């Protein structure tokens, strides 16, 4: 697996396509996964057309994409999260990182996108952790980044990215991918259980977009150094 390559599962949707576009524009290798391999290939061609013919972007089926990179980003709708993970079980390997970007919005069951569903596991990310093969690390990130802004390269992405995972090494592995997106700041969000709060912020941001008739509400945290990380030892244990 190429350490400079990332796989985006559900990469033809708004969030997945936006992330893939930004990483391709930054010169990173991207494999777009979709249930429809032809659709993934078409999305890859469109990204290459926007970022340059030399862009290292390809498209294929979800399982093939998941097997092609050390970091796999899951951007499917919440309703499809578990079924998609089960379909990837044979492709995922110990040592890979699965980044869960799904948010349990009420819209998944026909409700409002400004409200959250209750998840027995605590969060969508924790639910994902219960459905991946042993040895696959799960992180939560990129929930609060505007899909609209990601897809419009002329706009800077004015947003901090909270990264949550149970191991500090897992969180740190995602820092280069956060910082590859112009004006995004990596913020160490602590343990995976903190994704419960991070995911809920998405519903708040959706509401702000609607209320203020904008497309790109984001979050910034004050009082933190650039590339903030939590302190080792007791502070980590408290979170």
C-alpha positions, 0 to 999 in steps of 0.5 A: 500500500502506498502511504501517500494514497487514501481511499474514499468509500462513497467517494461519489457523494458530496462529502466524499467527492469534495475530500477526494478533490481537495486531496488530489489538488494537493498532489495526494493519491486518491482511490475513489470507491463506489458501489458502481465502479463505473460511476467511481471511474467517472468521478475520478476522471472529473477530478483529474479534469479539474486538478490536472491530467497528472493527478493520481486519482482512480475509481473502482468498486468499494472493496477494491478501493478499501484494499488499496490504501492504508487509510480508508475514509467512509463517507456513506450516508448513516443508513448505509454505514453498517451494510457498507462496512460488512461488504468491506470486511474481506478487504480491510486488513489489520493496521489499516485506519478506517476514518468514519465521517458518517453522522447519524442525522434524523434525515436518515429516517426521513426527519430533519437534518438539523436533529440527531438520531440516538445511537446505541454505541454512542456515536456513528464512529463507535458503531463503526468500530464494532463492525470492522475486522480486528486490528483495524483502527477507527478514527472520526474526522472531517464531519464539520467540513462543508461539502459545498466548500470542499467541492469549490476549489476557489474557496479556502476551507475555513474550518478546524478538523477534530480528529478522534481515535483511541490511540494517539498514533492513529490521530497523528496519522491523519494530521497530514491529510487534514493539513493537505486541505488548504486552511484546515487546522488539525485538532487532536480531539481525544478518544473515539468516544468524543465523536459523540460531540463532534458528530452532533456539531454537524447538525448544529452547522446544518441549522446555521447554514439554513438559518443564515442562508449560507453553505459553508458554516464551520468551526474554529477553536480559540486558544489552541496552538496550530496543529493542537494535540492533547497532552500526554498522561493524565489529560489524555486519560481524562478524555 
